[in-house]
C-alpha cells in the first residue's frame, strides 16, 4: 500500500510517499509499525491528536480498517481563513 505524508509529517519523515508492506489491520496498527522503524517516524507520530488520516482518500479515524486499502495519508488538521 502507498503511505503519503503531507506538511510537517513529510518534513519529519523526509519522504512524501512510500510503498509499505504491512500486516496491520487498522491505521493505529500501521502507525505502530511505522513508529518502530526509526526515530524520524517516532517523532512524526508522537502526537496523534495533531494528525488526521485518510484511507483511500476518505477522512477517517485511527481505529479504521486498512484491509484492502491502497492508500493511507497522514496530514495535520486543516485550518481555514
C-alpha positions as CSV (number, residue, x, y, z in Angstrom):
1,X,0.0,0.0,0.0
2,X,1.1,3.6,-0.6
3,X,1.6,5.8,2.5
4,X,1.5,9.5,1.9
5,X,2.9,12.2,4.2
6,X,2.0,15.9,4.0
7,X,3.2,19.2,5.5
8,X,5.3,18.8,8.7
9,X,4.8,15.0,8.7
10,X,6.6,14.8,5.4
11,X,9.4,17.1,6.7
12,X,9.9,14.9,9.8
13,X,10.0,11.6,7.9
14,X,11.8,13.0,4.9
15,X,9.6,11.4,2.3
16,X,6.4,12.5,0.5
17,X,5.3,8.9,-0.2
18,X,6.5,5.3,0.2
19,X,5.1,1.9,-0.5
20,X,4.9,-0.4,2.5
21,X,4.1,-4.0,3.1
22,X,2.2,-4.4,6.3
23,X,0.3,-6.9,8.4
24,X,-1.6,-4.1,10.1
25,X,-5.4,-4.3,10.1
26,X,-6.1,-0.7,11.3
27,X,-4.5,2.7,10.9
28,X,-3.3,2.5,14.5
29,X,-1.5,-0.8,13.9
30,X,0.1,0.7,10.8
31,X,1.3,3.7,12.9
32,X,2.7,1.4,15.5
33,X,4.7,-0.5,12.8
34,X,6.0,2.8,11.3
35,X,6.9,4.2,14.7
36,X,9.0,1.1,15.4
37,X,11.1,1.7,12.2
38,X,13.2,4.7,13.1
39,X,13.4,7.8,15.3
40,X,12.1,10.0,12.5
41,X,8.8,8.0,12.3
42,X,8.6,8.1,16.1
43,X,8.9,11.8,16.0
44,X,6.3,12.3,13.3
45,X,3.8,10.1,15.0
46,X,4.5,11.1,18.6
47,X,1.2,13.1,19.0
48,X,-1.6,11.5,17.1
49,X,-4.0,14.2,18.3
50,X,-2.1,16.6,16.0
51,X,-2.7,14.3,12.9
52,X,-5.5,13.4,10.6
53,X,-5.7,10.4,8.4
54,X,-7.4,9.4,5.2
55,X,-7.8,5.9,3.9
56,X,-8.3,5.7,0.1
57,X,-8.9,9.5,0.2
58,X,-11.7,9.3,2.8
59,X,-11.1,11.1,6.1
60,X,-11.3,8.6,8.9
61,X,-10.1,7.7,12.4
62,X,-7.1,5.8,13.6
63,X,-9.2,2.8,14.5
64,X,-10.4,2.4,10.9
65,X,-9.6,-0.7,9.0
66,X,-7.0,-0.6,6.3
67,X,-7.6,-4.1,5.0
68,X,-7.8,-3.9,1.2
69,X,-6.8,-0.2,1.2
70,X,-4.5,1.1,-1.5
71,X,-3.5,4.4,0.2
72,X,-3.2,5.9,3.6
73,X,-2.4,9.6,4.0
74,X,-1.3,11.4,7.1
75,X,-1.5,15.2,7.4
76,X,-2.0,17.9,10.1
77,X,-5.5,19.4,10.6
78,X,-6.5,21.9,8.0
79,X,-7.2,25.5,9.0
80,X,-9.3,27.9,7.1
81,X,-9.1,31.6,6.8
